[in-house]
Amino acid sequence: MAQATASTGVRNSTLRAGERTESVVLTTPPELSGTTTRIPVTVHAPDPISLAGVTSQLSQRPEIRLVDEESRQPGTVAVLLAVALDESTLSRLRQLVRTDGVRAVLVANLIREAELLQVIDCGVGAIVWRHEATGQRILQAVLAASRGDGDLPSDLLGRLMTQVGIMHRNAKHLPGDPASGLTPREVDVLRLVAEGMETGEIAGKLSYSERTVKNVMHSLTTRLRLRNRAHAVAYALREGYI
């Protein structure tokens, strides 16, 4: 199998069955250097061709700075391409989010109902269908992930709402569980999050400041021990608030 060329900045390696996914580091083109803070991004793919394709799309984006996965820079977003959501992929997502402390964008061919809540429970808040994974679409997901916003395809959000809606809503909380319940303001914000709105859009719709919306989300996710916006929406649906 041909190796990636040095001119792209992709690490030269040949992927064989059973080996870990590839990662990438590129040198920032001189014309993109400047004072604007860019988002550090790592790309993880199951094969060199997919790796080269995504890095080629992202390398020319001035908002992004591609970095090596070992850099552990604050605010890093990991873009993970997955052919199948097996336990190895879920384990990798957990490691990236919980251990490495990065925010993750999952690019997937297929997510089954049984896998959907597992992905969200891993801490993934941004998902892109592989057949829709243009450079602009991946950039949108990276920007959302870097802000802590959710970014799910509309059909996937609908499936999430259906799935959690059929779960029983009156389970008793065990001793030591976080205090339950959402305030009317929190419900209003989460209802708009569930519709796919971003922070600025929610603020405009509810006549709040963006800081207020962020504070509402931070308060409820901290109090209820939720990982991100998608997890918060799942909680609100499961408990019957929205």
KAWO-V808818 format. One record per residue. N is the residue number from 1. SS is DSSP state (h for helix, s for strand, l for the rest). PSI is psi in radians with two decimals (* if undefined). Layout:
n,ss,psi
N,SS,PSI
N,SS,PSI
This chain:
n,ss,psi
1,l,2.37
2,l,2.52
3,l,2.73
4,l,2.50
5,l,2.68
6,h,-0.47
7,h,-0.41
8,h,-0.33
9,l,0.00
10,l,2.39
11,l,2.26
12,l,2.13
13,l,2.69
14,l,2.25
15,l,2.26
16,l,2.80
17,l,2.33
18,l,-0.20
19,l,2.85
20,l,2.91
21,l,2.75
22,s,2.71
23,l,2.96
24,l,2.63
25,l,2.24
26,l,2.64
27,l,2.31
28,l,2.23
29,l,2.49
30,h,-0.61
31,h,-0.23
32,h,-0.06
33,l,2.68
34,l,-2.93
35,l,-0.23
36,l,2.29
37,l,2.19
38,l,2.76
39,s,2.13
40,s,2.26
41,s,2.34
42,s,2.56
43,s,2.28
44,s,2.18
45,s,2.71
46,l,-0.18
47,l,2.72
48,h,-0.57
49,h,-0.79
50,h,-0.71
51,h,-0.85
52,h,-0.65
53,h,-0.81
54,h,-0.75
55,h,-0.58
56,h,-0.69
57,h,-0.61
58,h,-0.38
59,h,-0.43
60,l,0.09
61,l,2.09
62,l,-0.31
63,l,-0.22
64,s,2.49
65,s,1.94
66,s,2.29
67,l,2.88
68,l,2.58
69,l,-0.32
70,l,-0.07
71,l,-0.53
72,l,0.68
73,l,2.49
74,l,2.46
75,l,0.19
76,l,2.46
77,s,2.26
78,s,2.21
79,s,2.01
80,s,2.08
81,s,2.29
82,s,2.26
83,l,-0.76
84,l,2.53
85,l,1.21
86,l,-3.14
87,h,-0.55
88,h,-0.74
89,h,-0.77
90,h,-0.68
91,h,-0.69
92,h,-0.71
93,h,-0.76
94,h,-0.74
95,h,-0.78
96,h,-0.80
97,h,-0.84
98,h,-0.69
99,h,-0.87
100,l,-0.32
101,l,0.41
102,l,2.93
103,s,2.51
104,s,2.47
105,s,2.14
106,s,2.19
107,s,2.01
108,s,2.63
109,l,-0.70
110,l,2.42
111,l,2.02
112,l,2.80
113,h,-0.70
114,h,-0.34
115,h,-0.33
116,h,-0.90
117,h,-0.50
118,h,-0.73
119,h,-0.80
120,h,-0.66
121,h,-0.43
122,l,-0.27
123,l,0.17
124,l,2.19
125,l,-0.12
126,s,2.18
127,s,2.41
128,s,2.28
129,s,2.43
130,h,-0.62
131,h,-0.17
132,h,0.14
133,l,1.15
134,l,2.92
135,h,-0.73
136,h,-0.69
137,h,-0.72
138,h,-0.70
139,h,-0.77
140,h,-0.75
141,h,-0.69
142,h,-0.77
143,h,-0.73
144,h,-0.79
145,h,-0.69
146,h,-0.48
147,h,-0.14
148,l,0.23
149,l,2.79
150,l,2.63
151,s,1.63
152,l,2.51
153,l,2.55
154,h,-0.67
155,h,-0.59
156,h,-0.65
157,h,-0.69
158,h,-0.70
159,h,-0.66
160,h,-0.78
161,h,-0.72
162,h,-0.75
163,h,-0.85
164,h,-0.39
165,h,-0.48
166,l,-0.09
167,l,2.61
168,l,2.44
169,l,-0.06
170,l,0.46
171,l,2.44
172,l,2.41
173,l,2.37
174,l,2.73
175,l,2.36
176,l,-0.15
177,l,2.73
178,l,2.66
179,l,2.33
180,l,2.98
181,l,2.51
182,l,2.52
183,l,2.82
184,h,-0.67
185,h,-0.73
186,h,-0.69
187,h,-0.75
188,h,-0.78
189,h,-0.80
190,h,-0.57
191,h,-0.67
192,h,-0.59
193,h,-0.73
194,h,-0.43
195,l,-0.01
196,l,0.19
197,l,2.60
198,l,3.06
199,h,-0.82
200,h,-0.69
201,h,-0.70
202,h,-0.75
203,h,-0.76
204,h,-0.69
205,h,-0.68
206,h,0.03
207,l,0.66
208,l,2.90
209,l,2.77
210,h,-0.60
211,h,-0.69
212,h,-0.77
213,h,-0.77
214,h,-0.70
215,h,-0.68
216,h,-0.81
217,h,-0.72
218,h,-0.72
219,h,-0.82
220,h,-0.63
221,h,-0.61
222,h,-0.81
223,h,-0.67
224,l,0.08
225,l,0.83
226,l,2.57
227,l,-0.59
228,l,-3.03
229,h,-0.72
230,h,-0.70
231,h,-0.67
232,h,-0.71
233,h,-0.74
234,h,-0.72
235,h,-0.82
236,h,-0.65
237,h,-0.78
238,h,-0.64
239,l,-0.01
240,l,0.30
241,l,-0.58
242,l,*
